[in-house]
Amino acid sequence: MARFLIPIFLIFAINSASAISIKNGPYLTNLGENSAQIVWTTDSPAVSWVEIAPDDGSHFYACERKKYFDSPLGKKQIGSLHRITVDGLEKGRTYRYRIFSKEVVKVLPNGNVHYGDTASSDVYRKEPLRFKTADNSIKELSFLVVNDIHADYKRLGNLIKNIKNFDFLLMNGDMLSDMRNQEQIFTGFMDTVCAATNGEIPVFMARGNHETRGPFSEEFLAYFPTPTGKPYYSFRFGPVYFIFLDGGEDKPDSDIEYTDLADFDKYRSVQADWLKGVVESQEFKSAPVKLVITHIPPAEGSWHGAIDVMRKYPEILNNAGIDVIISGHLHRHLYIEGGKTPFKMPNVVNSNMEAVEVHIGADSIKLSFITPDGKKARNDLVFTPNSAK
């Protein structure tokens, strides 16, 4: 009989082993009228899913709720970074959700899987998390823009402390000085973003030139997925059509800083071809307000990156009805009047010490510049959309 007894040291090892836990997140991104993407990490490999329920007054346990998995090729993905797309949703509707990760302890050569514990959002003591899908028929929209944080998460926390008053958060590049590993992404800025948005307010990211640097830079899209699968992308949200451009690096591709890895001139040319199709789309043309978001100001600068953009993009954008370009990169505020450069539309450059509160109305685009202590840094900028002129 003794051979069936588990040694005391083994019992202790089993009981003292740490269970899987949610390490970072969740955060909400790629929110549209009919879908959203939810991202989080765990401290162990796992199979993960999201459970969704409409916010209709019913108890979450009233019935079995639909589960969404990350299974692009028909098999549920195993990993510690989890990106789950929930779709088939209704526009302008609030949904409740919970996240779950079931630890994968071992995958045997024959394909059998040994599972461990399951981690989840706090489903017993708290209400489920909530988000509201977009509704492109609405006439007003507000969002908050930050940029050039360079891992100063304390300043970032002060700049976004009122994010719950906005429809979403927009990070316009250089949130880090380079990309080294997953931990740096979260300790540098995303843990602060997750705490402020609580997995309920969408976040969108524009890649800055510093996010192209470092050994982990090729993983950018794994943490900040986009509709195009590229760092440049576009979407409609409420009355606004957003074009996120990626200026790449600011110096020539041959610069010593890029260690012979840069190929951004060709990248910007490919992006320009994509942009031509975007401005010809009916979704773009029908939007009352059209904004371009890009880290490096395309309408300013004598460095190669800006010059290359000014060579390739004005002809595409100038007759497309773009209302305003919003940029960062310079670490100072700058307003570039439309027509003073090859671009006909104004370019507003936000400093690294302020957040931009953007309020879109039926006949106005208002930008307010807010310091970390909540004060206005300067007078508001107000524009009339081209569609209202």
N, C-alpha and C positions, 0 to 999 in steps of 0.2 A: 504493500500500500504506500510505502514511503516514496516510491518513485513518482507518485502522482501529486506530491506536495510541492508547492512553489516555494523556493528558498526565500527566506525573510528579506534578504538584500534585494531580490528581484521585485518583491512586492513593494518595497520602499521606492525602488527606481521607477516602477510603473506609476505609483501614486504621486510621486514628486515631479513627474515629467510635466512640462508646461504644455497646456492645451493651446491649440491654434487660436489666434486672435486677429481682429481687424487692426492693421497697423496704421494706415493712412486713409483718410476719406470717410465717407464717399464724397465725390463731387459730381455735379451735373453739367453736361456739355452737349453740344449739337442738338439743342432743343429746337423743335419745329412744331408745326401744327399737328402732326400725326405721330411723332416719335421723339425720343430723347435717348441720350447715352449716359450711363452711370459708371463711374470709375472708382476703384478703390484698390488697396493692396493688403495682403496678409503677410504674416511672418513665416508662413510655411506654404508649400505648394498645395493647391486646393482646386476642386471643381466648384464653381460659384453660380449663383442665380439670383434673380430679382423677382419678387412677388409684387404684383400690381393690383390695386383695387380702386375703383372710382370713389371720389369723396362724396358719396350720396347719402350719408347718414347711417348706412348699415354698419354692423360690427365687422371688423376685419375677419373675424372667425365665423361669419355668417355662412360662408361656403368656402370651398377650396378655391384659392385665387390662382390666376394664371401665372405660370413660371416662365421666365425668359433666361436662356443660357447663352454663353458665348460658344457657338458651335458652327463656325463658318463653312466647314467642310462636312457637316453632319455628325461630327463627334464633339463632345464637350471638351473644351480646352482645360488643360491642367497647368497651373502656374501660380505665381504670387502677385501678378498684376492682372486685374480683372476689369474688362471693358464689356459691359452688357448693353445692348441696344434693345429698347422696348418700343414696339411699333403697334400699328393698328389702333392708335389713340384718336380721340376726337379733339378738334381744335378748341381752344379757349376753355378747356375743362381741367379741373383740379383732380389730381390723382394722389393716392397714398401708396407708399412702397416700403418694402423691407429688403435688406440684402442678406445673403447667406453664403458661407464658404465652408465646404466639407473637405477636411484635410485629406490629402492623398499621402499615405505613409510609405507605400511601396507599389511600384508597378513591376510585376514579374515578367520574365522573358516570354511567357505564353500569353501575355496580355491581361492576366487577371490583376485586379487592383485591390489593395488593402486600404481601407478608409479608417480615419481616426475621428476626432471630435468635429463638431460643427460650430463655427463662430457666426455671429450675426449682429445686425444693428440691435439696439436695445428694444426687443419686441415685447417684453413683459412689463417693464416699469414705465415706458414712455409711449406716447402716441407714435404711429408710423410717420416717417418723413413724408413731405408733400411737395409737389411741384405743379405748376399750371402750364399747359401747353400754349404755344403761341396762337395768336389769332390775327391774321394779316388784314382783317377788315377794320381793326381798331384805328383810331385817328391820332392817338398820342402814345409816346414811348419815352422812357427815361433810362439812361444807363450811366455807369461810372467808369472812367478810364484812368488807369495808372500805367506808368512805364518807367524804365531805367531804375528799377529798385536795387539791382545788383546785390541781392540777398540781404538787404537791410529790412528784415522782417518786422522789426519794431516800428519803423516808419510806415511800412506797408499797413500794419495793423491799425495805426491811427488814421491813415488815409481812407481805409475802407470800413471804418467802424459803423458807418450808417448805410451799409450796402443793402440792408433790408428795405430801404425806401426806394430801391431802384429795381428795374426789371431784370438787369443782369450786370455782371462785371466784365469789363474788357481789359485785358492785359496786353499792352502794346509794345512788347519786346524788351529785351535786356533785363529780365527779372533776375537773371544770374549773370556773373561775369564769364562763365564758361559752364559746360555741362560735364560733370565728372562721374556721377553715379546717381542711382535712384534716391539715396538718402539725402544728397545735396539738394535735389529738386524740392523735396518736402520740407526739410529744415530751412532752406533758403527762402521759400515763399509759399509753397502750396499748403503746408500745414496751417499757416496763418489764413490763407484763403478758405480752406475747408472749415476752419473754426468760425469764420465770419459768415459764410454762405450756408453752412450746416446742411449741405447736400440738397438744398431746396431752391437756391438761386443760381441760375445758369452762369457758367464762366466760359469766355471765349479768349483765345490766345492768338496773337500775331507774333511770328518769330522775329526776334531781333538779330542783329549781326553777332552778338555775343552768344546767342543760342546755337550758332553754327560752329562754335569752337569747343574743343575738349573731346576726350575719348568717348563720351556718352552722347555726343550731339546727334549721332545717327538714330538715336532712340526717341527723338523729339516727338514724332507722330504717335508713338506708343502711348505717351502720356497726354498728348493733346491732339486726338484724332480729329480729322476734318472730313467734310462731305466729298472732297476730291481725292483724298489720300495724299495730298501735297500740302506744304505750308501755305500756299495761296489757295483761297477758296472764296465762295460767296454764298449768300442766303438772303431771304426776305424775312424780316421780323417786324410785324405790325406794319406801319406805313413806310418803313425804311428798307431799302435794298442796300446791303453791306457788301463791299468788295474788299477783301483782305489781300493786300499785295505783300510780297516778300522781296525786299530790296537786296537780299543776300548780304555780302560783305561790302565794306565801304572803300576798300583799297583795290588796286589791280590784282588780278588772280595770281600774278607772279610774285607778289609781295612775300618777303621772307617769313612774315608772321603766319602764313597759311601752310607752311612746310610742304609746298608743292602738291597740295590736295584740292585747291580751289578751282572751280570751273563755273563761276557765277555769270560770266558774260553770256554763255550759251543758255544757262538756266533762265536768265532774264528774257532772252529772246523766245524761248519756249513758253514762258509765262505770258509774254505779249501776245502770242498766237492764241492762247487760251482766253485772254482778256477780250480779244476781238469777238469771240463767240458769246461771251457773257453779255456785253453791251447790246448785242443784237437779239437777245432772248426777250420773249414777251413778258416774262416775270420781272425782268429788270425795267423794261420800258413802262410797265404799268404802275410801278411804285411811285408814290408822290414825292418821296425824298430819297436821294441817292448819295451815299457817303463812301469815301475811300479811306480805309484804315491801313496805314503802313508805318513801320518803325522809322526808317530813314526818310527824312523829308524829301520828296521828289522834286520840290520846287526851290531847293536851296542847296548850296554847297559847291565847292570846287574840287571835291574828291571824286575819284573815279566812279564809285558806285552811284552817286547822285547824277553825275554826268551821263552815265549809261542809261539811267532811267529817263532822264530828260531827252535823251536821243530817241528812245524806243516807245514811250507811252503817251506823250501829249497828243499825237495825231489820233490815237484811239479814244482818249478820254474827253478831249475838248468839245466834241460835238455830241457827247453822250448825255449831257444834262447833269453832270456831277455837281452837287451843291457845295461840298466842303471836303477837304482832305484833312485828316487828323493824324499827326505824327508825334515822334519823340526824338530820341537819339542825341540831341544837342545839349541836354542837361540844363536848358534854359528856355524860357518862354519866348516865342517868336511868332509874329503874325505876318504872313506873306500875302499881300494883296493879289487877287487874281489878275492876270494880264501883265504883271511885272516880270514874269518869267515865261517860259514856253507854255505854262499851264494857265488856262483861262479862269479856273476856279481858285478860291482862297485856300491856303494851306495854313492850318493852325498847329503850331508845335508846342506841346506841353513840356514843362520842365520836369526834372526828376524829384522835385520837392513838393509837387502839387498833384491833386487829382482833378480831373475834369468832370463836372456834372453836366451831362448832355440831356436837354429836355426838348423833345420834338412835339410840336403842336400842329394844328391844322394849317397854320400859315407862318410858322416861325421855327427856327432852329436856334436854341439858346445854349451857350457854353459858359459855365461858371467855373472859376479856378479856385480850388479850396486847399488851404494849408493843412498840415497834420493836426493843428489845434482847432480846426473847424472854421477858420476865418476866411473871408474872401481875399485873395491875393491881389486882385485887380478888377477892373470893370468887366462886366459880362460882354461877350460878343454875341450879337444877334443877327441872324441872316434870314432872308425870306427865300423859301424854296423856289427853284425855277418853275415848278408846276403851279405856284400861286402868284407869279408875277403877271 
